[in-house]
Amino acid sequence: QSRNLWGAYAELNVPIVKTLEGDVAVRYDHYSDFGSTTNPKVSLRWQPTSSFLMRSSYGTGFLAPSLYELYTPQAKGVSPTGLSDPLRCPTTGDSNDCTTQFTVTTGGNPNLQAERSWQFTVGGVWEPVAGASISVDYFKLNLSQAISTGPSSQTILGDLSNFGGYVTRGPAQPAFPNLPGPITSIQQTFTNQGNIHMQGIDLGLSYRTPMSWVGRFTFNVNGTYYLKYDNQQTDGSYLGGVSNQ
């Protein structure tokens, strides 16, 4: 498989007043397999003094799935041991449904859609003394059609009401006509999982020592505190999860 891609980028810096400047940029990309996309970015920078800076930006993004994610050959494997089909095992008690391993399908997915996003940031940098700076930036990111390998087999079987679409079943069995058919495969291929809503704060501390006979040393400490990290489920609802680092 192959892909042709070309793009164009333009940027304009606009001094508004002495301490305030704006920046407007736009990028156009054309994919031979995913069509065309145009994504703008607008930012402002305000620096009233030499030691204090405020900044803000807004932009959109587009990411086509890679050829690897699209066309890696699909293969069959097995899930971890000790899994059970929650819809059949309580009734059948069969070893094919209870405390067993299920077939999983891995590999590419030619039906993937491109990821799209928009993001907003606002923050500032303060230099209390020469060589030392403190930065704080708030960010908000909304990502749609996020690409991943999907939930684990344990997660899927533990919540079939949300993840039942990842399970393929055979026909119903005459001995259990009121039950769905046995599991024939659990999908672990690349897939569009839905939207991700993310908010957080980036923190940074930096100090640069004065020049001396041994040179100059720079010390940096950076971290991110997530206020929100919500993943959209297959029923349209969002599952919240915060992972701070």
N, C-alpha and C positions, 0 to 999 in steps of 0.2 A: 504494500500500500504506500501511497505517497501523498504529499500535500504541497500546494503552492501558496505562499503567503507574501503579500507585500503591504507596506504601510507608509503613512506620511504623518509628520508631526510638525506642529507650529506652536510657537510660544511668543507672547507679547508681555513685556514688563512695563508697567505704567506708573510713573511717579505721580502721586496724587497731590500731596503737600510734602514739605521737607522731611517730616518724620513718618510719613505714611506712604506705602507703595503697594500696588496690586499686581497680580500676575495672572494672566489668562492663557491657558494652553488647551490644545485639542489634538487628539490622535485618531487617525482613521486607519483601519486595518481591513484587508480583504482576504478571506480564506477561500480556497477553491472548494472546500467541502462544507463550510459553515456560513458562507455569505459575508456580508460587510457589517462593520460596526463602527460607530463614532462615539468617542468618550471624551468629555471635557473635564477640565479641572480649573478651579478658581481659588486663588489664595490672597490673603492680606497679610501685611507685615507692618507693625507699628513699633517704632523705636524712639520714645520720647527722650531718653538719655543714653549715654554710651554704655551704661551698666544694666539696662532693663529693656527687654524685647517681648512684645506680644505677637502671636501669630495664629492664623486660622486658615483652614482650607476645606474645600468640598470637591468631590470628584466621583466619577463612575468608572467601573472596570468591566472587562470582558476577558474570559479565559476559555478557549476551546479545549476540549479533552485531547490529551496527547494520543498519538498513534498507538502507543503501548496500551493505554486504557481502552482504546476502541477495538484493536485487532489482535491482542494477545490470544493465541488459541485457547479455547476453553478446555478444561480438564476435569476429571472426576477425582475426588479424594474422599476422605472420611472425616467425620466430626470427632471431637474429643469423646472419650468413653463415658458411660454412665448417664446418657441422656434418655429422656422418655418423651413420648408423644402425649401431651396433656389431654388431648381429645379422645384418644383411643385406649391408652394404657389402663386407666381405672376400670374399664369395662372388659377389655380383652385379656389383660394380664399376659399377653404374648411376648416372647423374647424379642420379636421384631419391632415391638412398640415400646418396650420397657427396659430401662437400664442397658442401653445398647449404643451403637454408633450408627449414624445416618450418613448417606451419601451426600457430599457437598460438591457444588459446581463452582469452579474458580476460573478466572481469566477475563478477557476483554468483553466489552458490550458495545456493539456497533450502533445501538440505539441511544447512546448517551447524548445529552443536550449540553450546551455550553454553560459555564458558570457566569453569572452576572452579579455585579455588586455596586453599592454606593457607600461612600465613607465620608465622615465629617470629623475634623479635629479642631481643637482650640487649646491654646496653652501659652506658656511664656518661659523666658529664661532670665535669671537674675544673677549678676556677678557682684557679690557683696564686697569682695576684695580682689585685687589683681591676681589672676591665675586660678581663681575658684569660681565655679558656677553651679547653679541649681536650676533644673528644668522640671516643669510639671505640664503634662499635656493630657487632656481628656479626648477620648476617641469613641466613635460610634460607627459600627460596620454592619451592614445588612448584606448577606450573601444569599443568593437564590440558586437553586439547582446544584447544591454542593455535591461534588463527586467524591465518593469513597468506596471502600470494599463492602460497606454495609455492616449491620450489627453482627455480633458473634452468634453462633448456633445456639448457645445457652440463652442469650437475650431474646432471640427470635422465638424459641419454644417457651420461654417464660412469659411472653406477652403476645400471644397469637392474635389478640384483638387488634393490635397495632401493626404487627409484623407478619401477619398471615400471608401477605402477598409474596413473601420470600420463600414460601413452602410450596412444593409441587407434590401432588398426591396422585395415586393410582385410582382406579375405579373402586366404588364401594364393594365390599365383599358380601356374598349372600348370607353368611353366618351373622353379619352385623349390618343389616340394611339401614339402620338408623344412624350409623356412624360414617364420617367421611372416610375415604379410602386411605390406605397406609401411605406414609411419607416415602416418596421415591427420590427426592432431592431437596436440598436446602441451598438457595442461591447465595453465593459469596463472590459473584462477579462484581466488577466496578458498576456503580449505579448512582443515579441522581437521587440523593436522599431528601431533598427539600431545602428549606431555608435555614440559615443560621443567623441569629441576632446577637450581636456582641457589643458590649460597652465596657470601658475600663479607663484606667489612668496609668500613663507611663511616667515614671520618676527617674531622674538622673542626677548624679552628683559627680563633679569632676574637679580635680585639682592638678595644676601643673607647677612643679617647683621652678624657682628661678634658675637661670643658667649658672653653672659652676664649673669647676675644673673637671668634675666627673660627668658633666653633661646635664641633661634635663630629663626629669621623670614625670610621667603623667599617670594619675590614678583615676579610675572610673568605676562607678557603681551604678548599675541600671536595674530596674525592676518594673514589673507590670502587675497592677491590681485589677482583677476583673470584677466589674459590678454586675455583669450579666453575661451568660453564655447559654443561650437557648437554642435547642435543636428541634426542628419541626418533625413531628411524627407523621405516619402515613395517613392518619385520620384528620390531619390539619392542625391538631393541637401542638403545643410546644412543651418540651421537657426541659426544665431549667437545670443547669449545672454550672458551678463556678469553680474554676481551678486557678488559684493565685500562685504566682511565682515571683 
